[in-house]
Amino acid sequence: PGKLADCSDRDPANTELYIVEGDSAGGSAKQGRDRKFQAILPLRGKLINVEKARLDKVLQNNEIRTMITAVGTGIGGGDTEGSFNIEKLRYHKIIIMTDADVDGSHIRTLLLTFFYRQMPELIKRSFIYIAQPPLYQITRKKRVEYVDDDAQLNRILIQLGTEEVKLKNLSDGRELTAKQLEEILALLESLDKYSRALKRHGGDFAEYLERRNPTTGALPEHMVKIRNGNEETVHYFESEESLRKFGEDNPDLRLFGESEGDTERIEKERGAVSRRARLIELHESKAVGELLTQLSRKGLAVEHYSAQDKPLFELVEGEGERAVVKPLFSIAEILAGVIEVGRRGIQVKRFKGLGEMNPKELFETTMNPQKRKLLLIDLADAVEAEEMFTKLMGDEVEPRRQFIEDNALNVRNLDV
């Protein structure tokens, strides 16, 4: 059907169907695939909103009809009626392959929602997968390497950087050994992960650390984001008691799920409620505290995580007269400095889409059964996709507003 490039093997147990976003990536996949067992179905444009449209309208959509024909089972199951027959399934691996951008994420969610709604048996029986193409290509001394995500890229850059530098602690003048530096960088990398997670929630890691209890060393376990018009403020709370008192002093924020009646009473007393609040539990606080304790045991004070007035360390690259010395004013700068050195001499290319890879690259990185990574979709993943789609595309404004507010910072690494 349609633009399906089928495979030669007719045994479903041996075959795979790649559902690919766009003609460009579809063309590369068709050229790069193993024709014996890999079929390719390119999808053009956006799919119909399968959540809101009536079934007869969904079935009029060309892309959906082509996909149903290619899969072979018909539709039906769950809360729908139909002629679904698992015995007619033509491929035992159905692999969704989309770009790492907003549109790709949208299409992936639409497809998962469709399978969940119309062919749930495929998910229950573990036939649906998502391809995991690499995010980066690294070229170093004519050697090409593919990298899955930002975390793996960071690890490579840290490893390269530590081979080139030494770290000197200016408080006592001692130079750290390579092993000591590696241990410190591992701790800082973990802290950086927590820092980025807090930033996604709208918090500031330096401010969060400043709220650390000076006596016990305990970190805040709750964060409240308050939006008033276009202004946003963030408050941290170390204990349930301090949080509850704040909630009692600010009843209009409804931090603890007060009833609509409470809100009406507050509106009468104070006028319309214009402030909105979100309570976020900081489950990672104990883990962050443990990392800070380990750093302090290695002679790095928590107070120095943020920039100071005077240099705390020196990052030394090279030997003797040719050595390049970079002053560092905070603990956080150690990690950034080493990564910066690691980037020298290598080319880092970020793939904006599958179409940027040539057919050979696409096969070797994303389609070769010996090397590729696939994400198996289970029912929980499909339910989550449907819930997300309902929030983004449904009639309810409030869940969509909350979702966009919560995830606005998460799209920094998407290609748009």
Secondary structure, 3 states (H helix, E strand, C coil): CCCCECCCCCCHHHCEEEEEECHHHHHHHHHHCCCCCEEEEEECCCCCCCCCCCHHHHCCCHHHHHHHHHHCCCCCECCECCCCCHHHCCCCEEEEECCCEHHHHHHHHHHHHHHHHHCHHHHHCCCEEEECCCCEEEEECCEEEEECCHHHHHHHHHHHHHCCEEEEECCCCCECCHHHHHHHHHHHHHHHHHHHHHHHCCCCHHHHHHCCCCCCCCCCCEEEEEEECCEEEEEEECCHHHHHHHHHHCHHHCCCCCCHHHHHHHHHHHCCCCEEEEEEECCCHHHHHHHHHHHHHCCCCHHHCCCCCCCCEEEEECCHHHCEEEEECCCHHHHHHHHHHHHCCCEEEECCCHHHCCHHHHHHHHHCCCCCCEEECCHHHHHHHHHHHHHHHCCCHHHHHHHHHHHHHHHHHCEC
